[in-house]
């Protein structure tokens, strides 16, 4: 069991810079790809950022110059640093932890950007 837990969401003013965190069990974290998704109200869940077990990162175009994903394997934690938020970034942010034998989601953390 992966026990994925997100934290760090909340109400943020436009232009703010919150940092989300994702933890998972030690057993799988170091060998897993970590993916952040978000789901805006009435919209489908979309991929936002990924950091592979190799350390390679990918971002969706709309966040590429504003968000940074990184990980600390020794601490079983990954972060998504978000900058210059706009109301369009509002949504529930989910962490997805994927390895060759595990695929797990967290419960999500709400980020609301006030204009």
The 8 nearest C-alpha neighbors of each residue, nearest first, counted from 0:
[[1, 2, 24, 101, 103, 3, 27, 23],
 [0, 2, 24, 23, 3, 103, 27, 101],
 [3, 1, 23, 0, 24, 4, 105, 103],
 [2, 4, 23, 105, 1, 22, 104, 21],
 [5, 3, 105, 22, 21, 2, 23, 106],
 [6, 4, 21, 20, 107, 108, 105, 94],
 [7, 5, 20, 19, 8, 108, 21, 4],
 [6, 8, 19, 18, 20, 9, 17, 108],
 [9, 7, 110, 109, 108, 6, 19, 10],
 [8, 10, 110, 109, 111, 11, 7, 108],
 [9, 11, 111, 112, 110, 12, 113, 8],
 [12, 10, 112, 15, 111, 113, 9, 13],
 [13, 11, 113, 15, 112, 14, 114, 10],
 [14, 12, 85, 114, 84, 15, 113, 112],
 [13, 15, 83, 84, 12, 85, 82, 16],
 [16, 14, 13, 12, 84, 83, 11, 82],
 [17, 15, 82, 81, 83, 18, 84, 14],
 [18, 16, 81, 80, 15, 19, 7, 82],
 [17, 19, 80, 79, 7, 81, 78, 20],
 [18, 20, 7, 79, 78, 6, 8, 80],
 [21, 19, 78, 6, 5, 77, 7, 79],
 [20, 22, 5, 77, 76, 4, 78, 94],
 [21, 23, 76, 4, 3, 75, 77, 5],
 [24, 22, 3, 2, 1, 28, 75, 25],
 [23, 25, 1, 26, 2, 27, 28, 75],
 [26, 24, 28, 27, 75, 23, 29, 74],
 [25, 27, 24, 28, 29, 1, 23, 30],
 [28, 26, 25, 30, 29, 24, 31, 1],
 [27, 29, 31, 25, 30, 75, 23, 26],
 [28, 30, 72, 31, 27, 52, 75, 25],
 [31, 29, 52, 28, 27, 98, 32, 99],
 [32, 30, 98, 97, 52, 28, 29, 27],
 [31, 33, 51, 52, 97, 50, 96, 98],
 [34, 32, 96, 50, 49, 95, 31, 51],
 [33, 35, 49, 95, 94, 48, 96, 50],
 [36, 34, 94, 48, 47, 93, 46, 95],
 [37, 35, 46, 93, 47, 45, 92, 44],
 [38, 36, 92, 91, 45, 44, 90, 93],
 [37, 39, 44, 90, 91, 43, 42, 45],
 [38, 40, 90, 42, 89, 41, 91, 37],
 [41, 39, 42, 90, 38, 89, 91, 43],
 [40, 42, 39, 43, 38, 44, 90, 91],
 [43, 41, 39, 40, 38, 44, 45, 90],
 [44, 42, 38, 45, 41, 39, 40, 37],
 [43, 45, 38, 37, 36, 42, 46, 39],
 [46, 44, 36, 37, 43, 38, 47, 42],
 [45, 47, 36, 48, 35, 37, 59, 44],
 [46, 48, 36, 59, 35, 58, 45, 37],
 [49, 47, 58, 35, 57, 34, 46, 59],
 [50, 48, 34, 57, 56, 33, 35, 51],
 [49, 51, 56, 33, 55, 54, 32, 34],
 [50, 52, 32, 54, 53, 55, 33, 49],
 [51, 53, 32, 31, 54, 30, 29, 50],
 [54, 52, 51, 55, 50, 32, 30, 56],
 [55, 53, 51, 52, 50, 56, 69, 70],
 [54, 56, 51, 50, 53, 57, 52, 49],
 [57, 55, 50, 49, 54, 51, 58, 68],
 [56, 58, 49, 48, 50, 59, 55, 63],
 [59, 57, 48, 63, 47, 60, 49, 62],
 [58, 60, 47, 61, 62, 63, 48, 46],
 [59, 61, 63, 62, 58, 64, 47, 57],
 [60, 62, 59, 63, 64, 58, 65, 47],
 [63, 61, 65, 66, 60, 64, 59, 58],
 [62, 64, 60, 58, 65, 61, 59, 66],
 [65, 63, 62, 66, 61, 67, 60, 82],
 [64, 66, 82, 62, 63, 81, 83, 67],
 [67, 65, 81, 80, 62, 82, 63, 64],
 [68, 66, 80, 79, 69, 81, 65, 48],
 [69, 67, 79, 78, 80, 48, 50, 66],
 [70, 68, 78, 77, 67, 79, 50, 71],
 [69, 71, 77, 76, 72, 78, 68, 50],
 [72, 70, 76, 74, 73, 77, 75, 69],
 [71, 73, 75, 29, 74, 70, 76, 28],
 [72, 74, 71, 75, 29, 76, 25, 70],
 [73, 75, 72, 76, 71, 25, 22, 70],
 [76, 74, 72, 73, 22, 28, 25, 23],
 [75, 77, 22, 74, 71, 21, 70, 72],
 [76, 78, 70, 21, 69, 20, 71, 22],
 [79, 77, 20, 19, 69, 68, 70, 21],
 [78, 80, 68, 19, 18, 67, 81, 20],
 [81, 79, 18, 67, 66, 78, 17, 68],
 [80, 82, 66, 16, 17, 18, 65, 79],
 [83, 81, 16, 65, 84, 66, 15, 80],
 [84, 82, 14, 15, 16, 65, 85, 13],
 [83, 85, 14, 13, 82, 15, 88, 16],
 [84, 86, 13, 87, 88, 112, 14, 83],
 [85, 87, 112, 88, 89, 113, 114, 13],
 [88, 86, 85, 89, 112, 84, 39, 90],
 [89, 87, 86, 85, 84, 90, 112, 111],
 [90, 88, 111, 87, 112, 110, 86, 39],
 [91, 89, 39, 38, 110, 37, 109, 92],
 [90, 92, 109, 38, 37, 108, 107, 110],
 [93, 91, 37, 108, 107, 36, 109, 90],
 [94, 92, 107, 36, 35, 37, 105, 91],
 [93, 95, 35, 105, 34, 104, 21, 36],
 [94, 96, 104, 34, 103, 33, 35, 97],
 [97, 95, 33, 103, 102, 32, 31, 34],
 [98, 96, 102, 31, 32, 101, 95, 33],
 [99, 97, 31, 101, 100, 30, 32, 102],
 [98, 100, 101, 97, 31, 102, 30, 27],
 [101, 99, 98, 102, 97, 27, 31, 30],
 [102, 100, 98, 97, 99, 103, 1, 96],
 [101, 103, 97, 96, 98, 100, 104, 95],
 [104, 102, 96, 95, 1, 101, 97, 3],
 [105, 103, 95, 94, 3, 96, 106, 93],
 [104, 106, 3, 4, 107, 94, 93, 5],
 [105, 107, 104, 4, 93, 108, 5, 3],
 [108, 106, 93, 92, 105, 91, 5, 109],
 [107, 109, 92, 8, 91, 6, 5, 110],
 [110, 108, 91, 8, 90, 9, 92, 111],
 [109, 111, 8, 9, 89, 90, 91, 10],
 [112, 110, 89, 10, 11, 9, 113, 109],
 [113, 111, 86, 11, 89, 12, 13, 10],
 [112, 114, 12, 13, 86, 11, 111, 10],
 [113, 13, 86, 12, 112, 85, 14, 11]]
